[in-house]
Amino acid sequence: MKRFLPALFFFVATTVAAQDLEIGKSQSGTLTADSKDTYTIEVPGSYFVYGVVNQLTVDTVAKIYDTAGKVMSTIDGSARGPASFQFSSDEPGTYTVEISSFEGAEGEYEIELVTAEPKAEDPSDLVDQVMTPFTGKDVPGVSVMVLKEGDIVFAKGYGMSNLTYDIPMDENTGMSIASVSKQFTGMAVMLMVAEGKMDLDEDIRTYIPELQDFGTPITLRNMLNHTSGYREIFNFLPMSGRINADRTRNEEPIYIVQRQAALQNEPGSLYSYNNTTFMLLARAVERVSGQDWKTYMEERIFKPLGMNNTTVKVDQGQVIQGSSQGYQFAEEGGYNYVHDLPEAYGASGVNTTALDIAKWMLNYRDRKVGGDAAIDAITTRGVLTTGDTTGYGLGLSVSTWRGLTRWSHTGGETAHRTYFAYLPDIESGLFISSANPAYGNGVAPTIAEAWFEEFLEPEEEAQADESEADHTMPTADQMEAIAGKWQFIGAPLQIVYSVEDGNMYAQATNQPRFEVKPTSDSTFTFVGVPASVTFHFEEDGTVTRATHHQGQNAPMEKVVADTITVETLAEYEGRYYCEELETMYTLKLVDGKLMAHNRWVDAFPFTHVKNEAFAGGEWFLSSITFDRDPSGTVTGFMGGNTRTRNVWFERMK
């Protein structure tokens, strides 16, 4: 998995002369920290183009540019092995593939153009085209299902379900759908609510009394819409070195809450995606219903809908017949099989097929299980205590896409990736589930557009252009003033804004990069993400404050690089213990760098940002703020990451 290291300086990249890519011809390249390689592809018209970058010893980022030099897509996948790129052209001309290294790494790669052929006009053929990277007897596969106006119009598997036994993937192959499971957990809770056995606005401690009392109720609604304030289990446990959440026990979420020092936010005040709460909800339903989770889900949801090939994985060793094996890239090439997260049911765990998930989609129309009350609750956006709405209901994201209401969720585990979207306005949906680590959800809009084109409103670019004409656009000086690293106040998340060829781009911690388009001289909207940002300029043209708008208004401040001496860095050396995690970090100066050592992970740097703030070189400990006593002695630090904040590590005497 890719990790984010904040950059304190911007470098001018060295770009070599562009090389032509030819079908079937592999070309080698070597990247240095500040270099970029460019390749050109001559396309005669409306074509589908597919190629592969084999990351031999370097983690690469590929950007595709159209004939006008505009970025079409950015491919930033797994750190090693093959990373595919593909695009569809609308006009003839020269298209460019730019290869650079992730986070300034150095190493070698190979690139090959696999195919360039006329773009399919038939939607079924188009799906075949975009699934080219996942086709073959030596490739972990993908399963795709399209529901259109209440009917299954496409269902097909690509590649392999099991590489060891040469079992192909098809529409009846079972796969873990990871966090797409959360909507089923929402339904499970709502069924208990309908029976009067649970209440959305009741404190979770009513059902799991051994959870810690923080002095304020944490309701089931808070837990379902990610506003509880609890630690996020799969961002919290890795801080102790448990990177893949190995050795996770069934009662782990309860133990985490029992040891939590304080809530991360007041319940209901802040949206922060959280797996802990959904795992706890499953345990609560088990206690209230008197049934184990697997039995409850099968009897109350799956069987009534005829989802006979759907179950829940509640134990790592559980055998599920007809289910696919999941894979990761092997360092030496090829694939290794891996397990999904153990005992994460509630947050994950549902194992289903493409054909079965169509039955679940149709339940959103027919409402056989749950009825109006449950489905309306699940698909209604949450409301924060501030009055702002979020983009999440009770287990589903709720949004608008091309003029249509969309209920959706994505899922990603160690071994599987999933995309789910239902469009209730047209009784249609798309489901993609993968056992291949190279799969990304970027192909989902292409497939959806092909099948649902007649229902979609035109792209909003023309409307945006008209809107932009009515406003004062930012000057080049204003955009350069914005460029740099921005820190969310009160949350360990940063966004780097950069300017390339007159366009502004934004990349948040551990997230892909997005283009942001100006709507005035101080406001920008994200392309492809329901978010915007307002920069608060001073009268002298400087800007150090901003507000990020995405379900709520989050203040940010610009990070200004600060200097620190080796002598000052030495003051932070020592051993630091976290009572919550029962884990130790030792900080040592190594070649002038402050390095963090833990018995389970490789050493990584703490890089100074400003004052007592540091940036950690690993995603699970990316934000660090040291504390000193009145005498100036370092007493410990608060550590955190995107979803886990203010974890105290005390310096040992």
Steps between C-alpha positions, in 0.01 A plus 500: 500500500624846417596731782515879512802701604434874509732700278649819642647620172404484134754385244513555127484157341742395229312377193674311220394513136176316432519147360244331278310202640438212262266206554680195637834678545625517861714799591712547812542810711687619807360770726688728735341706775418796276470346154205429272488281190250575225362271232272587210224298335360593160127429496305516171156569647249359748720233657549292812863496616647270764852455629698379801774651715696225676639651820823303535681692773311828519148608591366698203227753430365519144314797354310491173474824298262563210585669172464844661735413785224468758530228765247224427587274793762423762588137579645452847447138601700231677866562578640204302402280209293590194295820504269527201397820329217546255304776334243556229566769241234717342715660233814414302840632601793450734431382854770500766584266787721659766679274750644635826592344833282504809642721776833551324603135498761368257505180299413316182181420315379364166214634290311331217207601283283188491217602270351793310174420324177673395288580804210260540157644432305216661501529884576129547800524271616813680500314833712231336744770389542671836537161669790404272756530786310236699455245222702180475581174680788648697319809634283539813158595373210741517124448494263762351121533517280769344136543600296719265139600564454203729658236275847346500636600158861397557672256736841356430827398659853566375825332592531242774332433830778266613843491336610182677218286361431692176145593600362784286310797635132529405181671612436224756838530671478609861724784617547707810349841434684669789340829610213462254377274784415806710161554336403147610601588856281809475210279394569253781474779757187644338326161520561503876371859514182394318440236767549753779808318628746776410476877462715711267520777759585272793849486653704202376578421866139390538591200285872465584521634857868417548600771254661801665273782615635827358234709672291555189275256311634346180194393307452227244435780250840655583661162439322431172580840349864515617470778759564305823842630606636147553843389380504353147625144553691448174676835529558464874641147528770556233652764729612206714656323200200283414504619141250257349292476817638151557421331828171691521259334741122495494475734800774737378269799434366474856852491646599806294210710628559384858858630484432818301620804696245747363260539210654635181204736456165572658251242370313630198730797440746358246483242221799264518475160327516227763506120486501457880140612529365260239679209666346602833155525342523141378586386853207703635258337255630157601425573866157649439384239247650202678646376170854496372569750221524243220169334590322832552610640163414182311157454657390864514649646180667261255253210485185717484649669192610175337867586549585133539867543411560773757631461853721672756856406580538519877820299541828499310490125447138485385446309174263665250437275201529667162685798644803656335848520643646849536847601384776755538803561283808296590832685522659249263217534250165328466259477792473373856166399645400689814217505750256783559464672836423249776178524699406844367136409448259789525750735339577237236450126463214457251593250228271514197475458124423740217162336439405505868586867541247580225231359729617732775487798263144412405406499868564874498216514247269228629572553872419140590755498782497806724213689341484874448612595850827307488597588144409866539716520812795323339491730196453834680806718550621551853468838672775629728437691821615808307206458263723400209410184309747227414508287187435180696185331623490189720744282305487663156638809331221720365579731209392626158676386182425646157156608619409168666479408868776251582526268799848356500792356692847374424690230682863408535661226707835329493392279212183639340368827352132580436282771344124521560261764366122500472310772311145492642364753249548247218499173699853431377836420652859389454700249703868419451695268729865407460757257635773688313718755686538707181128572473387855574153647485597747228335283233160510673384834352600384151286188534209688656503767228495234227195324642300795635592770248143583399409585861797721582519876498787647295836549666506815707812643337306727263289630787814554706658695214196729485511544877868580493444774245290688754777510760844645541748217453816472714817652365821301457638673810197399704528137392870495589415649839257213559745230389649305787402277788185570700423349841148433628460661841413238760549203267819321382424552132684710247436607141774602261389753237720532193491690171587339167455668162262753651278236662460438874519151652437368851624181667395409853683265732493144358259607223527532120554840344202699369473804280329797665335761282456866600149636543627842612834655588495326840274193463561168326295185444645148484451313172342159566456553875213682674731749669613860469741736673507871585833680548492807725738754347639794698505852359872467418432192282629240744290201599547280807139401579248290308176307549438156349132431423394133488198419711629752752725805512852401605757775565854463366823693540797515267811323621816708490825307508695548822864422578627292787850414620640156568547606862129573533410172329709320761263628769230269363707181526364242742244227552130578476225271629131503404269361768206468258697292251738337748782575260838673505687723255866591536613824336866523398711741298641321196712701255334820612146362471262419783403137440213308662564134588238239583555124523238421233577757229803641323642823641350816348575872537329771700543810281473841664219724375487793743521564874432162667322351198655218294386292204543124535636297211228234529129543428395358838709756692497797264435781749704558816494787748743493793424638844742660747470574872558852643875432515511425126552125536321283243234293679338317209315543175150481355495276193236451236401443140208581275237315707666466841600806701662599830652168606737573791851354514669577831875539520648246739733613776 
